[in-house]
Amino acid sequence: MAEKMATRDAYGDILAQLGEENEKIVVLDADLSKSTKTVVFAKKFPHRFFNMGIAEGDMLGTAAGLAAAGKIPFASTFAVFATGRAFDQIRNSIAYPRLNVKIAATHAGLTVGEDGGSHQAVEDIAIMRAIPGMVVIVPADGVSTKALVTAAVNYQGPVYIRLGRPAVPLLYKEDEEFVIGKAKELRDGKDFTIVAAGIMVAKALEAAEILAAEGIRTRVLDMHTIKPLDEEALERAARETGGIVTVEEHSVIGGLGSAVAEFVAETHPVPVIRVGIQDVFGESGKPDELLEKYGLTVEKIVEAVKRLKNNTAAGL
């Protein structure tokens, strides 16, 4: 069985490590540091950690001020609170003046589980993607989280990093390099392409294995950066394979699926099927049960690729 690690745990670890290397890094949290794992940084650097209380707008506004003063602030809370309660501060105080703030939001998607629909951010990528100049990153595992958080420190400008609650399989070796805006091709294939992000990358790889056993060669791309998209990798996939399936733990509206479909439609149109949450809120339940109920499974990815195959054969 593959080793597992939650992306929020990887975030806590790398943040503390980066804090030792760069004194400009400061961390803010909205009274959830044990959950977001910024508590690791807080214990090491208490003078550079600020618990802003249950006041997300205040936290992001303060982060903007720290960035304007030359610091590199990381602001963390649950994704639903970061993108919902503090949207105005993110848009007008951070993105509009293009300040160097990193928003690392945890507990995204359905896998928050029992906390229910009020706490399950299923539209956060869409919200952040629509903000001019905002980089949007969705790591697939602990290794990519550490690499992409490090890349975010070295990037000048606002970044939204989407992290999850549960432990997920480690897909990459520790020395794997990641570049913002450059997808990872995890499997080659000439028939179809699966473009996945976050926890769904592991499921996409499982689906590709099943399809390969049936003679369907499927390329798998880890699109860890939703914005900016790796347009080169996408255009190549569109030209070289017969269609694309996108897979995300997010609404099919405005997220990875929308981004891919929009780009492909304007460059090299091929059929695109979006596997994701179908314009509904989540509900309380165990993470695996919720993924099953909302169709975010290996089986549904396999079905989507086969549907592409059938549609292509029928000339649709």
C-alpha positions as CSV (number, residue, x, y, z in Angstrom):
1,M,0.0,0.0,0.0
2,A,1.3,3.5,-0.9
3,E,2.5,5.7,1.9
4,K,0.0,8.5,2.7
5,M,0.2,12.0,3.9
6,A,-2.3,14.9,4.1
7,T,-1.3,17.9,2.0
8,R,-2.1,20.1,5.0
9,D,0.5,18.2,7.1
10,A,3.1,18.6,4.3
11,Y,2.3,22.4,4.3
12,G,2.9,22.6,8.0
13,D,6.2,20.9,7.7
14,I,7.6,22.8,4.8
15,L,6.4,26.1,6.1
16,A,8.4,25.6,9.3
17,Q,11.4,24.6,7.2
18,L,11.2,27.6,4.9
19,G,10.8,29.8,8.0
20,E,14.3,28.8,9.0
21,E,15.7,29.7,5.6
22,N,13.8,33.0,5.0
23,E,13.2,35.5,7.8
24,K,10.8,37.4,5.7
25,I,8.2,34.6,6.0
26,V,5.4,35.4,8.5
27,V,2.3,33.3,9.1
28,L,-1.2,34.3,10.0
29,D,-4.1,32.1,11.0
30,A,-7.8,32.6,11.9
31,D,-7.9,30.5,15.1
32,L,-7.5,27.2,13.3
33,S,-3.7,26.7,13.5
34,K,-4.0,23.1,14.8
35,S,-6.1,22.2,11.8
36,T,-4.3,24.1,9.2
37,K,-0.9,22.9,10.7
38,T,0.5,26.4,10.9
39,V,0.9,25.5,14.6
40,V,4.2,23.9,13.6
41,F,5.5,27.3,12.4
42,A,4.0,29.0,15.4
43,K,6.0,26.8,17.9
44,K,9.3,27.5,16.1
45,F,8.8,31.2,15.4
46,P,6.2,32.6,17.8
47,H,7.3,36.2,17.1
48,R,6.5,35.7,13.4
49,F,3.1,34.1,13.9
50,F,-0.2,35.9,14.3
51,N,-3.4,34.3,15.4
52,M,-6.0,36.8,14.1
53,G,-8.9,35.1,15.7
54,I,-12.2,34.3,13.9
55,A,-11.7,37.4,11.6
56,E,-10.7,36.2,8.2
57,G,-11.1,39.6,6.5
58,D,-8.9,41.2,9.2
59,M,-6.3,38.4,8.6
60,L,-6.1,38.9,4.9
61,G,-6.1,42.7,5.2
62,T,-3.2,42.4,7.7
63,A,-1.4,40.0,5.4
64,A,-1.7,42.7,2.7
65,G,-0.1,45.2,5.0
66,L,2.8,42.9,5.9
67,A,3.4,42.2,2.2
68,A,3.5,45.9,1.5
69,A,6.1,46.2,4.3
70,G,8.3,43.6,2.5
71,K,7.3,40.4,4.3
72,I,6.2,37.2,2.7
73,P,2.9,36.4,4.5
74,F,1.2,33.0,4.5
75,A,-2.4,33.3,5.5
76,S,-4.3,30.1,6.4
77,T,-7.8,29.0,7.3
78,F,-10.3,26.6,5.9
79,A,-10.9,27.2,2.1
80,V,-14.6,28.0,2.5
81,F,-13.7,30.8,4.9
82,A,-10.7,32.2,3.0
83,T,-12.5,32.5,-0.3
84,G,-15.9,33.3,1.1
85,R,-15.6,35.6,4.1
86,A,-12.4,37.4,2.9
87,F,-13.2,37.8,-0.8
88,D,-13.2,41.6,-0.7
89,Q,-9.9,41.8,1.1
90,I,-8.3,39.3,-1.3
91,R,-9.6,41.1,-4.4
92,N,-9.1,44.7,-3.4
93,S,-6.3,44.7,-0.8
94,I,-4.2,41.9,-2.2
95,A,-4.8,41.1,-5.9
96,Y,-5.6,44.6,-7.1
97,P,-2.3,46.1,-5.9
98,R,-0.6,42.7,-6.7
99,L,0.8,42.2,-3.2
100,N,3.0,39.2,-2.4
101,V,0.5,37.3,-0.2
102,K,0.2,33.5,-0.1
103,I,-3.2,32.2,0.8
104,A,-2.8,28.5,1.9
105,A,-6.3,27.3,2.4
106,T,-6.9,23.8,3.9
107,H,-10.0,21.5,4.3
108,A,-11.1,22.1,0.7
109,G,-13.6,20.0,-1.1
110,L,-16.0,17.2,-0.1
111,T,-13.3,15.4,1.9
112,V,-13.8,17.7,4.8
113,G,-16.4,15.0,5.5
114,E,-18.7,15.3,8.5
115,D,-18.4,19.1,8.7
116,G,-20.9,19.1,5.9
117,G,-21.9,21.4,3.0
118,S,-21.4,24.6,5.0
119,H,-17.7,23.8,5.4
120,Q,-17.0,22.0,2.1
121,A,-15.5,24.5,-0.4
122,V,-16.6,23.2,-3.8
123,E,-16.4,26.6,-5.6
124,D,-13.1,28.1,-4.3
125,I,-11.0,27.4,-7.4
126,A,-13.6,29.2,-9.5
127,I,-13.6,32.2,-7.2
128,M,-9.9,32.5,-7.0
129,R,-9.3,31.8,-10.7
130,A,-11.6,34.7,-11.7
131,I,-9.4,37.2,-9.8
132,P,-6.9,38.9,-12.1
133,G,-3.3,38.0,-11.5
134,M,-4.1,35.3,-8.9
135,V,-2.1,32.1,-9.2
136,V,-4.1,29.0,-8.3
137,I,-2.3,25.8,-7.1
138,V,-3.8,22.4,-6.2
139,P,-1.1,19.9,-5.1
140,A,-1.8,16.2,-5.5
141,D,0.3,14.9,-2.6
142,G,2.7,15.8,0.2
143,V,5.8,15.9,-2.0
144,S,4.2,18.2,-4.6
145,T,2.8,20.4,-1.7
146,K,6.2,21.0,-0.3
147,A,7.7,21.8,-3.7
148,L,4.9,24.1,-4.8
149,V,4.8,26.0,-1.4
150,T,8.5,26.5,-1.9
151,A,7.9,27.7,-5.5
152,A,5.2,30.1,-4.1
153,V,7.7,31.7,-1.8
154,N,10.0,32.4,-4.8
155,Y,7.1,33.8,-6.9
156,Q,6.4,37.5,-6.6
157,G,2.7,38.0,-6.4
158,P,-0.5,36.6,-4.9
159,V,-1.0,32.8,-4.8
160,Y,-3.9,30.6,-3.7
161,I,-2.8,27.1,-2.6
162,R,-5.7,24.6,-2.1
163,L,-5.0,21.9,0.5
164,G,-7.0,19.0,1.9
165,R,-7.8,17.4,5.2
166,P,-7.3,13.6,4.7
167,A,-4.1,11.6,4.1
168,V,-3.7,10.8,0.4
169,P,-1.2,8.6,-1.4
170,L,2.3,9.9,-2.0
171,L,2.8,9.9,-5.8
172,Y,6.2,11.6,-6.2
173,K,9.7,11.0,-5.0
174,E,11.2,13.5,-2.6
175,D,13.5,15.0,-5.2
176,E,10.8,15.7,-7.8
177,E,10.9,19.2,-9.2
178,F,7.8,21.3,-9.8
179,V,7.4,24.6,-11.7
180,I,4.3,26.8,-11.3
181,G,2.3,26.6,-14.5
182,K,4.0,23.3,-15.8
183,A,1.9,20.2,-15.6
184,K,3.4,16.8,-14.8
185,E,2.8,14.0,-17.3
186,L,2.5,10.9,-15.1
187,R,1.5,8.5,-17.9
188,D,1.8,8.6,-21.6
189,G,-1.0,7.6,-23.9
190,K,-2.2,8.3,-27.5
191,D,-5.9,7.5,-27.3
192,F,-7.3,9.9,-24.6
193,T,-6.0,12.2,-21.9
194,I,-7.1,12.5,-18.3
195,V,-6.3,15.9,-16.7
196,A,-6.6,15.8,-13.0
197,A,-5.8,18.0,-9.9
198,G,-5.5,17.5,-6.2
199,I,-6.6,14.2,-4.6
200,M,-8.1,13.1,-7.9
201,V,-4.7,12.6,-9.6
202,A,-4.2,9.3,-7.7
203,K,-7.6,8.1,-8.9
204,A,-6.8,9.2,-12.5
205,L,-3.7,7.0,-12.4
206,E,-5.8,4.0,-11.1
207,A,-8.3,4.6,-13.9
208,A,-5.6,4.7,-16.5
209,E,-4.3,1.3,-15.3
210,I,-7.8,-0.2,-15.7
211,L,-8.2,1.3,-19.1
212,A,-4.8,0.0,-20.2
213,A,-5.8,-3.5,-19.4
214,E,-8.7,-3.0,-21.9
215,G,-6.3,-1.7,-24.6
216,I,-7.2,2.0,-24.1
217,R,-4.0,4.0,-23.8
218,T,-4.6,7.0,-21.6
219,R,-2.3,9.9,-20.9
220,V,-2.5,11.3,-17.4
221,L,-1.6,15.0,-16.6
222,D,-1.3,16.3,-13.0
223,M,-2.5,19.9,-13.6
224,H,-1.3,21.1,-10.3
225,T,-1.5,24.7,-11.4
226,I,-5.0,25.7,-12.5
227,K,-3.9,29.2,-13.2
228,P,-1.8,29.7,-15.2
229,L,-2.6,26.6,-17.1
230,D,0.1,24.6,-18.9
231,E,-1.3,25.5,-22.3
232,E,1.6,23.7,-24.1
233,A,0.8,20.4,-22.5
234,L,-2.9,20.8,-23.1
235,E,-2.6,21.7,-26.7
236,R,-0.3,18.7,-27.2
237,A,-2.9,16.5,-25.5
238,A,-5.7,17.9,-27.7
239,R,-3.7,17.3,-30.9
240,E,-2.3,13.9,-30.0
241,T,-5.3,12.2,-28.3
242,G,-8.9,11.8,-29.2
243,G,-10.4,13.7,-26.3
244,I,-9.9,14.9,-22.7
245,V,-11.5,14.0,-19.4
246,T,-11.0,16.4,-16.5
247,V,-11.2,15.3,-12.9
248,E,-11.5,17.5,-9.8
249,E,-12.9,17.5,-6.3
250,H,-14.7,20.8,-7.1
251,S,-17.7,22.0,-9.0
252,V,-17.5,21.4,-12.8
253,I,-18.4,25.1,-13.1
254,G,-15.4,27.4,-13.0
255,G,-12.7,25.0,-11.9
256,L,-10.2,22.8,-13.7
257,G,-12.8,21.4,-16.2
258,S,-13.9,24.8,-17.2
259,A,-10.4,26.1,-17.6
260,V,-9.4,23.1,-19.8
261,A,-12.6,23.3,-21.9
262,E,-12.2,27.0,-22.5
263,F,-8.6,26.7,-23.6
264,V,-9.2,23.7,-25.9
265,A,-12.3,25.3,-27.5
266,E,-10.1,28.3,-28.6
267,T,-7.1,26.3,-29.7
268,H,-7.7,22.8,-30.9
269,P,-11.3,21.7,-30.2
270,V,-11.7,18.1,-29.0
271,P,-14.4,16.5,-26.9
272,V,-14.1,17.3,-23.2
273,I,-16.0,15.5,-20.4
274,R,-15.8,17.0,-16.9
275,V,-15.9,14.7,-13.9
276,G,-16.6,16.7,-10.8
277,I,-19.3,18.0,-8.5
278,Q,-22.4,18.7,-10.6
279,D,-23.6,22.1,-9.4
280,V,-24.7,21.0,-5.9
281,F,-23.5,21.5,-2.4
282,G,-22.0,18.7,-0.4
283,E,-23.4,17.1,2.8
284,S,-22.2,15.5,6.0
285,G,-20.6,12.1,5.7
286,K,-17.4,10.1,5.6
287,P,-15.0,11.4,2.9
288,D,-15.0,8.1,0.9
289,E,-18.8,7.8,1.0
290,L,-19.1,11.4,-0.2
291,L,-16.7,10.9,-3.1
292,E,-18.7,7.8,-4.1
293,K,-22.1,9.6,-3.8
294,Y,-20.9,12.6,-5.9
295,G,-19.2,10.5,-8.6
296,L,-15.6,11.2,-7.8
297,T,-14.4,7.6,-8.2
298,V,-12.0,5.6,-10.3
299,E,-15.0,3.9,-11.8
300,K,-16.6,7.2,-12.9
301,I,-13.3,8.3,-14.5
302,V,-13.2,5.0,-16.5
303,E,-16.8,5.4,-17.6
304,A,-16.1,9.0,-18.8
305,V,-13.1,7.8,-20.9
306,K,-15.2,5.0,-22.4
307,R,-18.0,7.4,-23.1
308,L,-15.4,9.5,-25.0
309,K,-14.4,6.4,-26.9
310,N,-17.9,5.5,-27.8
311,N,-18.8,9.1,-28.9
312,T,-15.7,9.3,-31.0
313,A,-16.4,5.9,-32.7
314,A,-20.0,7.1,-33.4
315,G,-18.7,10.4,-34.9
316,L,-20.3,12.5,-32.2
